[in-house]
Amino acid sequence: MNAIECKNLTHYYGKKLVFENLSFNVKEGSILGLLGKNGTGKTTTINILNGFLQPQSGECLIYGENSQNLSPQNKARIGFLIEGHIQYTFMNIHQIEKFYSKFYPKWDNEPYWHLMSKLQVSPKQKISNMSCGQRSQVALGLILAQDPDLLILDDFSMGLDPGYRRLFIDYLREYAKEKKKTIFTTSHIIQDMERLIDDLLIMDFNRVLAQRSVKSFMQEFKQFHLELENPDIDISNEEFVVNSEKVNNKLELYTYESEEKVLNFLKNNGVVHKNFRQVEMGLEDAFIGLTGKY
Amino acid sequence: MWKSIIYKEWLKIRWFAIIYAALGILVVGNIFLKVQHDFEFSQEAYYWYSILFNQYRFYEYSLFKFVPLIGALAIALAQYFPETVNKRIKLTFHLPINENKALMVMMLFGAFCLFAIAAVQLLLFTGLSLVYFPAEIVQSALISIAPWFLCGFVVYFLTALIVLEPVWKYRFLYLLVTATFVPLYLQTAAARAYSPALPLLSVFTVLLSVALWFSGYRFRKGEM
């Protein structure tokens, strides 16, 4: 069963195409990370999902309802974190809990106050006077208290120092797995995603580069390093090459093919080389390998 | 749930509402200080002079002229501006309630506060006026100040429309519309001058009350 189904989304800003025929699903109980460089449409996708933007064509269904017309019952099942942990900063932590508690039938303030107890702030402290890290805990606590089935998190890393990022991710993953929640998230810090997500969707300008489980992506996507005898040889346009970076005669090759197939290609095409080796990658390395440095 | 929306709105506007109410009471106090002064030193001749030569302005109720406008502007800005900072209105639209109803409750609460404050000011004004003047004169004064209080509501509704509008170009257009319509309510302080126009101005004011729906709709469709 899918919590989210987006079909053939196409959107333009003026004449600039953001994406065309983008389709993806998010299974219930899974954590999907939407990765992409700046300007590839991550926030656009989140806005469409939350009904704040009407795509030129296509639709997103959340629990079977079009995201442009979500019923109040369905909205109560969705926890939404706005980029930058935006909240009502004119309220204090008591007022904001009191405000939200009346909207959600499953409201449980225990996780909220548990997080607030770690912040060393007085109950009357206004959210506007808190640090970005503290505000992130308020936003997270409110979402957890809401007890939604689906969490949509727009760039949860923004403005957080490493400690708060780690706290946020660890708390969130434990909560999601224990309670079988679905998460759809974006973050510009890929290392954070590596600790959190099960599946990934990597977007580039106008297209989807990868859509699969993190595990299979990390197993199948590979980086090879080699030194060419003739630095003028260019194999970047070969079908099996997803991306390549060359500095002088040193070549980084990114591919889904096996080491054996790559070596065979080099041999069969007379590409003389030395120091051929596979390089271990983290998710961030793989992301850069797939999308390129520029 | 609706009580919670009202709670949020009250947190935003409470100090502005209290200051506006206090300002209104001070203005009423000021008007009647002057009336008392005139009664002491000018006696009834002054009022006959006002009736005959001073555009029938019996006493200085014109001090009220810009008070509802200023109060409404302050309350509307206090209420709607925080919703636009970092597009915080998304939080309201994401609540498990109908988006248009949420905007309507926000608007009704703001308008109710303006109405309540105006009612306090007008009751005080009417009560004190009746101490000094016959009912006919008080009635004329009330009809004269009515468009200024209607103007407060117009400014409130149009400020909501402008502040919630996501596109600056449209904001500027609405600002021009506001600059055209608001002076209609503030043309003159002459007694009963607005008598024939009051029904039409009232209808127009009520029609403007739903204007913020349009900005809310445009925001939800992703206009930017």
Contacts between the chains, C-beta under 8 A, distances in Angstrom:
chain1	res1	chain2	res2	distance
A	47	B	222	6.2
A	50	B	90	7.1
A	50	B	94	6.4
A	51	B	93	7.4
A	51	B	220	6.4
A	52	B	90	6.0
A	52	B	93	7.1
A	52	B	219	7.4
A	52	B	220	6.1
A	52	B	222	6.0
A	53	B	221	7.3
A	53	B	222	3.2
A	54	B	221	5.0
A	54	B	222	5.9
A	72	B	96	4.1
A	72	B	97	5.4
A	72	B	98	6.6
A	73	B	96	6.9
A	75	B	94	6.3
A	75	B	95	7.1
A	75	B	96	4.3
A	76	B	96	3.8
A	78	B	94	7.5
A	80	B	90	7.7
A	80	B	94	4.9
A	82	B	86	7.4
A	82	B	87	7.5
A	82	B	88	8.0
A	82	B	90	5.8
A	82	B	91	7.0
A	84	B	86	6.3
A	86	B	86	4.6
A	86	B	87	7.5
A	86	B	88	5.7
A	86	B	90	7.6
A	86	B	91	7.0
A	87	B	88	7.9
A	87	B	91	7.0
A	88	B	8	6.7
A	88	B	82	7.5
A	88	B	88	6.8
A	88	B	91	6.7
A	89	B	82	7.8
A	90	B	11	6.0
A	90	B	12	5.9
A	90	B	82	5.8
A	91	B	8	7.6
A	91	B	11	6.1
A	95	B	7	7.9
A	95	B	11	6.4
A	98	B	4	7.9
A	98	B	7	7.4
A	99	B	4	5.3
A	99	B	7	6.1
A	99	B	8	5.6
A	100	B	4	7.8
A	102	B	1	5.5
A	102	B	3	6.9
A	102	B	4	4.2
A	103	B	1	5.5
A	103	B	4	6.5
A	103	B	95	5.4
A	103	B	96	5.5
A	103	B	97	7.3
A	104	B	96	7.0
